[in-house]
Amino acid sequence: MVHPRMGTPLTSAPDVALLEPPGFLMLNYGLATPTVTLAAHVAYGALIGAFTSLAR
């Protein structure tokens, strides 16, 4: 279930560039990745919470 070009510690990319593994909390993609993901989850939860409070 992993992308076929995802790199691992056991592989190298002599001919074809591999995708970097995301690592813990996807920190290998930059510090902004978990920050933006958390902010999006909070915004989504607030939006859904606002809609459900109006529906009562």
SEFIZA-3560 file (N, C-alpha, C; in Angstrom, 3 decimals):
REM SEFIZA-3560
<numar><xx>0.812</xx><yy>-1.192</yy><zz>0.000</zz><atom>N</atom></numar>
<numar><xx>0.000</xx><yy>0.000</yy><zz>0.000</zz><atom>CA</atom></numar>
<numar><xx>0.863</xx><yy>1.267</yy><zz>0.000</zz><atom>C</atom></numar>
<numar><xx>2.150</xx><yy>1.110</yy><zz>-0.181</zz><atom>N</atom></numar>
<numar><xx>3.044</xx><yy>2.258</yy><zz>-0.225</zz><atom>CA</atom></numar>
<numar><xx>3.324</xx><yy>2.595</yy><zz>-1.678</zz><atom>C</atom></numar>
<numar><xx>3.482</xx><yy>3.872</yy><zz>-1.956</zz><atom>N</atom></numar>
<numar><xx>3.795</xx><yy>4.313</yy><zz>-3.318</zz><atom>CA</atom></numar>
<numar><xx>5.043</xx><yy>3.581</yy><zz>-3.812</zz><atom>C</atom></numar>
<numar><xx>5.034</xx><yy>3.075</yy><zz>-5.061</zz><atom>N</atom></numar>
<numar><xx>6.172</xx><yy>2.273</yy><zz>-5.537</zz><atom>CA</atom></numar>
<numar><xx>7.489</xx><yy>3.044</yy><zz>-5.621</zz><atom>C</atom></numar>
<numar><xx>7.442</xx><yy>4.359</yy><zz>-5.653</zz><atom>N</atom></numar>
<numar><xx>8.688</xx><yy>5.133</yy><zz>-5.729</zz><atom>CA</atom></numar>
<numar><xx>9.091</xx><yy>5.718</yy><zz>-4.380</zz><atom>C</atom></numar>
<numar><xx>8.435</xx><yy>5.305</yy><zz>-3.303</zz><atom>N</atom></numar>
<numar><xx>8.784</xx><yy>5.789</yy><zz>-1.973</zz><atom>CA</atom></numar>
<numar><xx>10.124</xx><yy>5.198</yy><zz>-1.551</zz><atom>C</atom></numar>
<numar><xx>11.018</xx><yy>6.045</yy><zz>-1.113</zz><atom>N</atom></numar>
<numar><xx>12.336</xx><yy>5.581</yy><zz>-0.705</zz><atom>CA</atom></numar>
<numar><xx>12.308</xx><yy>4.950</yy><zz>0.679</zz><atom>C</atom></numar>
<numar><xx>13.245</xx><yy>4.074</yy><zz>0.907</zz><atom>N</atom></numar>
<numar><xx>13.428</xx><yy>3.455</yy><zz>2.217</zz><atom>CA</atom></numar>
<numar><xx>14.909</xx><yy>3.496</yy><zz>2.545</zz><atom>C</atom></numar>
<numar><xx>15.293</xx><yy>3.226</yy><zz>3.777</zz><atom>N</atom></numar>
<numar><xx>16.727</xx><yy>3.188</yy><zz>4.102</zz><atom>CA</atom></numar>
<numar><xx>17.488</xx><yy>2.117</yy><zz>3.320</zz><atom>C</atom></numar>
<numar><xx>16.788</xx><yy>1.138</yy><zz>2.752</zz><atom>N</atom></numar>
<numar><xx>17.448</xx><yy>0.049</yy><zz>2.029</zz><atom>CA</atom></numar>
<numar><xx>17.569</xx><yy>0.296</yy><zz>0.523</zz><atom>C</atom></numar>
<numar><xx>16.999</xx><yy>1.394</yy><zz>0.016</zz><atom>N</atom></numar>
<numar><xx>17.028</xx><yy>1.649</yy><zz>-1.426</zz><atom>CA</atom></numar>
<numar><xx>17.827</xx><yy>2.904</yy><zz>-1.733</zz><atom>C</atom></numar>
<numar><xx>18.257</xx><yy>2.996</yy><zz>-2.956</zz><atom>N</atom></numar>
<numar><xx>18.896</xx><yy>4.212</yy><zz>-3.450</zz><atom>CA</atom></numar>
<numar><xx>18.239</xx><yy>4.566</yy><zz>-4.779</zz><atom>C</atom></numar>
<numar><xx>18.519</xx><yy>5.744</yy><zz>-5.268</zz><atom>N</atom></numar>
<numar><xx>17.886</xx><yy>6.201</yy><zz>-6.496</zz><atom>CA</atom></numar>
<numar><xx>18.939</xx><yy>6.552</yy><zz>-7.539</zz><atom>C</atom></numar>
<numar><xx>19.613</xx><yy>5.570</yy><zz>-8.118</zz><atom>N</atom></numar>
<numar><xx>20.638</xx><yy>5.899</yy><zz>-9.100</zz><atom>CA</atom></numar>
<numar><xx>20.063</xx><yy>6.436</yy><zz>-10.408</zz><atom>C</atom></numar>
<numar><xx>18.899</xx><yy>5.958</yy><zz>-10.845</zz><atom>N</atom></numar>
<numar><xx>18.337</xx><yy>6.377</yy><zz>-12.125</zz><atom>CA</atom></numar>
<numar><xx>17.058</xx><yy>7.192</yy><zz>-11.977</zz><atom>C</atom></numar>
<numar><xx>16.223</xx><yy>6.835</yy><zz>-11.017</zz><atom>N</atom></numar>
<numar><xx>14.923</xx><yy>7.465</yy><zz>-10.866</zz><atom>CA</atom></numar>
<numar><xx>14.826</xx><yy>8.073</yy><zz>-9.470</zz><atom>C</atom></numar>
<numar><xx>14.420</xx><yy>9.319</yy><zz>-9.410</zz><atom>N</atom></numar>
<numar><xx>14.284</xx><yy>9.961</yy><zz>-8.114</zz><atom>CA</atom></numar>
<numar><xx>13.136</xx><yy>9.321</yy><zz>-7.336</zz><atom>C</atom></numar>
<numar><xx>13.386</xx><yy>9.046</yy><zz>-6.055</zz><atom>N</atom></numar>
<numar><xx>12.375</xx><yy>8.454</yy><zz>-5.201</zz><atom>CA</atom></numar>
<numar><xx>11.735</xx><yy>9.536</yy><zz>-4.335</zz><atom>C</atom></numar>
<numar><xx>10.514</xx><yy>9.275</yy><zz>-3.916</zz><atom>N</atom></numar>
<numar><xx>9.867</xx><yy>10.156</yy><zz>-2.968</zz><atom>CA</atom></numar>
<numar><xx>10.478</xx><yy>9.944</yy><zz>-1.599</zz><atom>C</atom></numar>
<numar><xx>10.671</xx><yy>11.020</yy><zz>-0.869</zz><atom>N</atom></numar>
<numar><xx>11.239</xx><yy>10.898</yy><zz>0.466</zz><atom>CA</atom></numar>
<numar><xx>10.168</xx><yy>10.376</yy><zz>1.414</zz><atom>C</atom></numar>
<numar><xx>10.495</xx><yy>9.433</yy><zz>2.296</zz><atom>N</atom></numar>
<numar><xx>9.514</xx><yy>8.966</yy><zz>3.270</zz><atom>CA</atom></numar>
<numar><xx>9.085</xx><yy>10.129</yy><zz>4.176</zz><atom>C</atom></numar>
<numar><xx>7.817</xx><yy>10.177</yy><zz>4.561</zz><atom>N</atom></numar>
<numar><xx>7.342</xx><yy>11.327</yy><zz>5.323</zz><atom>CA</atom></numar>
<numar><xx>7.939</xx><yy>11.451</yy><zz>6.715</zz><atom>C</atom></numar>
<numar><xx>8.255</xx><yy>10.354</yy><zz>7.370</zz><atom>N</atom></numar>
<numar><xx>8.812</xx><yy>10.421</yy><zz>8.719</zz><atom>CA</atom></numar>
<numar><xx>7.748</xx><yy>10.734</yy><zz>9.760</zz><atom>C</atom></numar>
<numar><xx>8.192</xx><yy>10.906</yy><zz>11.009</zz><atom>N</atom></numar>
<numar><xx>7.288</xx><yy>11.179</yy><zz>12.121</zz><atom>CA</atom></numar>
<numar><xx>6.571</xx><yy>12.507</yy><zz>11.917</zz><atom>C</atom></numar>
<numar><xx>5.261</xx><yy>12.499</yy><zz>11.983</zz><atom>N</atom></numar>
<numar><xx>4.413</xx><yy>13.683</yy><zz>11.779</zz><atom>CA</atom></numar>
<numar><xx>4.699</xx><yy>14.378</yy><zz>10.446</zz><atom>C</atom></numar>
<numar><xx>5.202</xx><yy>13.650</yy><zz>9.485</zz><atom>N</atom></numar>
<numar><xx>5.559</xx><yy>14.167</yy><zz>8.148</zz><atom>CA</atom></numar>
<numar><xx>6.559</xx><yy>15.322</yy><zz>8.234</zz><atom>C</atom></numar>
<numar><xx>7.440</xx><yy>15.290</yy><zz>9.222</zz><atom>N</atom></numar>
<numar><xx>8.408</xx><yy>16.365</yy><zz>9.406</zz><atom>CA</atom></numar>
<numar><xx>9.463</xx><yy>16.408</yy><zz>8.311</zz><atom>C</atom></numar>
<numar><xx>9.654</xx><yy>15.323</yy><zz>7.556</zz><atom>N</atom></numar>
<numar><xx>10.616</xx><yy>15.348</yy><zz>6.454</zz><atom>CA</atom></numar>
<numar><xx>10.142</xx><yy>16.254</yy><zz>5.316</zz><atom>C</atom></numar>
<numar><xx>8.863</xx><yy>16.628</yy><zz>5.331</zz><atom>N</atom></numar>
<numar><xx>8.333</xx><yy>17.534</yy><zz>4.310</zz><atom>CA</atom></numar>
<numar><xx>8.344</xx><yy>18.976</yy><zz>4.790</zz><atom>C</atom></numar>
<numar><xx>8.927</xx><yy>19.235</yy><zz>5.943</zz><atom>N</atom></numar>
<numar><xx>9.043</xx><yy>20.586</yy><zz>6.471</zz><atom>CA</atom></numar>
<numar><xx>8.217</xx><yy>20.769</yy><zz>7.731</zz><atom>C</atom></numar>
<numar><xx>8.589</xx><yy>21.734</yy><zz>8.542</zz><atom>N</atom></numar>
<numar><xx>7.894</xx><yy>22.002</yy><zz>9.793</zz><atom>CA</atom></numar>
<numar><xx>6.481</xx><yy>22.530</yy><zz>9.544</zz><atom>C</atom></numar>
<numar><xx>6.252</xx><yy>23.155</yy><zz>8.416</zz><atom>N</atom></numar>
<numar><xx>4.926</xx><yy>23.707</yy><zz>8.127</zz><atom>CA</atom></numar>
<numar><xx>3.885</xx><yy>22.613</yy><zz>7.886</zz><atom>C</atom></numar>
<numar><xx>4.299</xx><yy>21.430</yy><zz>7.484</zz><atom>N</atom></numar>
<numar><xx>3.344</xx><yy>20.369</yy><zz>7.167</zz><atom>CA</atom></numar>
<numar><xx>2.491</xx><yy>19.978</yy><zz>8.363</zz><atom>C</atom></numar>
<numar><xx>3.069</xx><yy>19.585</yy><zz>9.511</zz><atom>N</atom></numar>
<numar><xx>2.193</xx><yy>19.258</yy><zz>10.635</zz><atom>CA</atom></numar>
<numar><xx>1.455</xx><yy>20.478</yy><zz>11.188</zz><atom>C</atom></numar>
<numar><xx>2.056</xx><yy>21.649</yy><zz>11.095</zz><atom>N</atom></numar>
<numar><xx>1.406</xx><yy>22.870</yy><zz>11.575</zz><atom>CA</atom></numar>
<numar><xx>0.168</xx><yy>23.187</yy><zz>10.762</zz><atom>C</atom></numar>
<numar><xx>0.285</xx><yy>23.147</yy><zz>9.452</zz><atom>N</atom></numar>
<numar><xx>-0.858</xx><yy>23.419</yy><zz>8.581</zz><atom>CA</atom></numar>
<numar><xx>-1.910</xx><yy>22.326</yy><zz>8.704</zz><atom>C</atom></numar>
<numar><xx>-1.485</xx><yy>21.078</yy><zz>8.843</zz><atom>N</atom></numar>
<numar><xx>-2.438</xx><yy>19.981</yy><zz>9.021</zz><atom>CA</atom></numar>
<numar><xx>-3.242</xx><yy>20.165</yy><zz>10.301</zz><atom>C</atom></numar>
<numar><xx>-2.592</xx><yy>20.518</yy><zz>11.394</zz><atom>N</atom></numar>
<numar><xx>-3.288</xx><yy>20.754</yy><zz>12.652</zz><atom>CA</atom></numar>
<numar><xx>-4.237</xx><yy>21.944</yy><zz>12.539</zz><atom>C</atom></numar>
<numar><xx>-3.792</xx><yy>23.027</yy><zz>11.919</zz><atom>N</atom></numar>
<numar><xx>-4.649</xx><yy>24.200</yy><zz>11.752</zz><atom>CA</atom></numar>
<numar><xx>-5.863</xx><yy>23.876</yy><zz>10.887</zz><atom>C</atom></numar>
<numar><xx>-5.677</xx><yy>23.077</yy><zz>9.846</zz><atom>N</atom></numar>
<numar><xx>-6.805</xx><yy>22.693</yy><zz>8.989</zz><atom>CA</atom></numar>
<numar><xx>-7.792</xx><yy>21.823</yy><zz>9.750</zz><atom>C</atom></numar>
<numar><xx>-7.296</xx><yy>20.907</yy><zz>10.592</zz><atom>N</atom></numar>
<numar><xx>-8.192</xx><yy>20.074</yy><zz>11.392</zz><atom>CA</atom></numar>
<numar><xx>-8.990</xx><yy>20.916</yy><zz>12.394</zz><atom>C</atom></numar>
<numar><xx>-8.355</xx><yy>21.888</yy><zz>13.020</zz><atom>N</atom></numar>
<numar><xx>-9.043</xx><yy>22.762</yy><zz>13.962</zz><atom>CA</atom></numar>
<numar><xx>-10.098</xx><yy>23.598</yy><zz>13.244</zz><atom>C</atom></numar>
<numar><xx>-9.751</xx><yy>24.151</yy><zz>12.084</zz><atom>N</atom></numar>
<numar><xx>-10.712</xx><yy>24.954</yy><zz>11.318</zz><atom>CA</atom></numar>
<numar><xx>-11.895</xx><yy>24.098</yy><zz>10.864</zz><atom>C</atom></numar>
<numar><xx>-11.631</xx><yy>22.901</yy><zz>10.410</zz><atom>N</atom></numar>
<numar><xx>-12.690</xx><yy>22.003</yy><zz>9.968</zz><atom>CA</atom></numar>
<numar><xx>-13.605</xx><yy>21.638</yy><zz>11.147</zz><atom>C</atom></numar>
<numar><xx>-13.024</xx><yy>21.325</yy><zz>12.280</zz><atom>N</atom></numar>
<numar><xx>-13.819</xx><yy>21.002</yy><zz>13.460</zz><atom>CA</atom></numar>
<numar><xx>-14.671</xx><yy>22.175</yy><zz>13.914</zz><atom>C</atom></numar>
<numar><xx>-14.124</xx><yy>23.387</yy><zz>13.860</zz><atom>N</atom></numar>
<numar><xx>-14.897</xx><yy>24.575</yy><zz>14.221</zz><atom>CA</atom></numar>
<numar><xx>-16.052</xx><yy>24.800</yy><zz>13.247</zz><atom>C</atom></numar>
<numar><xx>-15.809</xx><yy>24.580</yy><zz>11.980</zz><atom>N</atom></numar>
<numar><xx>-16.860</xx><yy>24.741</yy><zz>10.971</zz><atom>CA</atom></numar>
<numar><xx>-17.974</xx><yy>23.724</yy><zz>11.169</zz><atom>C</atom></numar>
<numar><xx>-17.613</xx><yy>22.475</yy><zz>11.367</zz><atom>N</atom></numar>
<numar><xx>-18.613</xx><yy>21.428</yy><zz>11.590</zz><atom>CA</atom></numar>
<numar><xx>-19.355</xx><yy>21.676</yy><zz>12.902</zz><atom>C</atom></numar>
<numar><xx>-18.653</xx><yy>22.094</yy><zz>13.935</zz><atom>N</atom></numar>
<numar><xx>-19.291</xx><yy>22.421</yy><zz>15.207</zz><atom>CA</atom></numar>
<numar><xx>-20.279</xx><yy>23.568</yy><zz>15.077</zz><atom>C</atom></numar>
<numar><xx>-19.920</xx><yy>24.573</yy><zz>14.290</zz><atom>N</atom></numar>
<numar><xx>-20.832</xx><yy>25.706</yy><zz>14.076</zz><atom>CA</atom></numar>
<numar><xx>-22.086</xx><yy>25.264</yy><zz>13.324</zz><atom>C</atom></numar>
<numar><xx>-21.925</xx><yy>24.429</yy><zz>12.318</zz><atom>N</atom></numar>
<numar><xx>-23.086</xx><yy>23.947</yy><zz>11.556</zz><atom>CA</atom></numar>
<numar><xx>-23.993</xx><yy>23.071</yy><zz>12.417</zz><atom>C</atom></numar>
<numar><xx>-23.404</xx><yy>22.219</yy><zz>13.251</zz><atom>N</atom></numar>
<numar><xx>-24.240</xx><yy>21.339</yy><zz>14.069</zz><atom>CA</atom></numar>
<numar><xx>-24.955</xx><yy>22.108</yy><zz>15.178</zz><atom>C</atom></numar>
<numar><xx>-24.367</xx><yy>23.193</yy><zz>15.662</zz><atom>N</atom></numar>
<numar><xx>-25.045</xx><yy>23.992</yy><zz>16.680</zz><atom>CA</atom></numar>
<numar><xx>-26.205</xx><yy>24.779</yy><zz>16.075</zz><atom>C</atom></numar>
<numar><xx>-26.115</xx><yy>25.131</yy><zz>14.809</zz><atom>N</atom></numar>
<numar><xx>-27.221</xx><yy>25.822</yy><zz>14.128</zz><atom>CA</atom></numar>
<numar><xx>-28.366</xx><yy>24.879</yy><zz>13.801</zz><atom>C</atom></numar>
<numar><xx>-28.071</xx><yy>23.601</yy><zz>13.625</zz><atom>N</atom></numar>
<numar><xx>-29.088</xx><yy>22.627</yy><zz>13.217</zz><atom>CA</atom></numar>
<numar><xx>-29.972</xx><yy>22.203</yy><zz>14.389</zz><atom>C</atom></numar>
<numar><xx>-29.610</xx><yy>22.514</yy><zz>15.601</zz><atom>N</atom></numar>
<numar><xx>-30.411</xx><yy>22.081</yy><zz>16.761</zz><atom>CA</atom></numar>
<numar><xx>-31.620</xx><yy>22.909</yy><zz>16.943</zz><atom>C</atom></numar>
//
